[in-house]
Amino acid sequence: MPGGVACSIIGYHISRHTENTDSRRTMVLFLNPFRNPRSARTGSNAALLSLCRPRMIARIARVTSLSQSQKCQFSLASSLCQNSQYTRPPKTLPGFSLEGQTCIVTGAARGLGKEFLTAFARSGANGACIDLSLPAATSSIEHITSQVKTSSQSKGINLKPYSCDVTSESQVQSTINQIIKDFGKIDVLVTAAGIVDNVPAEDYSYAKWRKLMDVNLDGSFLCAREVGRHMIQQKNGGSIILVGSMCGDVCVRPQKQAAYNASKAAVIMLAKSLATEYVSHYSTLKCRYTH
């Protein structure tokens, strides 16, 4: 995410939780003084910016004057490498529990999918790790298990690996049926399986376009449909979470990824559409998307 966007978002969240208006505006401008250059040069914004800029310049000057070893202390990555005593803060709240629930994640052998499954395991949920490669899914579970066992949040671990090509209707159906057979039910689905290609549109082959759409869009639909059917039948509600992207809302630069952007825009609308359909069957059956 571009730094300016990140700062704008941070500033927005701070502004929501800061009561003093002047302090709020000062904090937003301090985080990202050029978020709106035109307004920053006018009225009270200009005065606030004039107050913030010297502080920013002074802080930058202090950091740039440091030696290389001192600069490394400002790097989180360096700190993690140098300090073997460091432990990451918990990614789930201690009081949050999903015990007794079954959560399945596609593309859970790596990346976001693996992080989602780890969070579910820390919260005590049963978990199904779905990936194209069974060895990769098994390895992911072994790593997650070792992480959760050393965590104070461990509530018991019950994870199973499954090999499934999410672009295959028959494989998705058989995998979902097997998970239901193994765990008895499904409470949460997260579709994290996805691919991205950074290729100019004029050089992008239709075969690659088709493969990307098959995984990102069709895979999300097939999994959501099968799990949705089960949730409607069990009449117990549930959550279906489709992993979208900010690229589904805005075009980012300089990445050239028209196919990926289009697929994620479709995934976002798919989630919205399924949400309106599923709620008519059961009020606690929800379909969401996340960036």
C-alpha positions, 0 to 999 in steps of 0.5 A: 500500500502506498505510504500516503494511503497508509498515512491517510488511513491511520490519520482517519482512525486517529481522528475518529478517536480524538476528541479535540478538533485541533489536535485531531487535525494536527495529527492527521496533517502530521501523518500525511501533510500532503494528503490534500495539498490545496486545502493544506495551503489555505486557512487553518490547515496552513497554520497547522501545517506550519506547526507540524512541518518543523517537527517533521523536518527535525525528526527526519534530521535526527534520524539521517544524522545517525550512524548505520548501526543506529539507524538499524535500531529503527527497523522492526525487522532488524530488531526482530533479528537481533533480539531473540527474546522478542515475541510477537504480540498476539494476533487474536484477543485472549478472550476471543474463542471459536471453540467448537466451530469449524473454519476452513481456509482455501490457499492456506499453505502460505500467505494470508490463508496461512495467517487466517488459519493460524488465527482460527487455531489460536482461537480454538477452532477446528480447521481445514487447510485446503491447498492445491498441494497436499504436502504444502497443506500438511507442512503448513499445519505442522508449522501452525501447530508448532506456533500455537503450541508455544502460544499462551492462547493455545486452546487445543489444535485440530487441523486437517489438510486437504488437497483441492483444485478450487477451479474444479467443481467436482473436487470442491464438492468432494472436498467440502463433503469430506470436511463435513464428514470429518468435522460434522459441520462448517461454520466459517469459510475463507477463500484465500486461494488466489494468484496475481500476474503483473503483466501489461494487458497487451502482452497478457495471453487469454490462457493466463487470463482464463487461469487467473479468473478460474482461481480468483473468481470461479474458485471463490464462487464454487467454494462459497456455493457449496459451503452456502448450501451446507449452511442453509441445510444445517440452519445454524448460520455461519460466515463466508468471507471472500478475500478481495483487494483494494485493487477491486475498488481502485487502480493502483500504479505502477502495477500492470495487473488488469486481470487481477484487478478485474477478478477482485472487483468481481469477487467483491460484487460476488460477496455483496450479491451472495450476502443479499441472497443468503440472508433470506435463508437464515439471518445469521448466515453472512457473506462478507469480503475483506481487502 
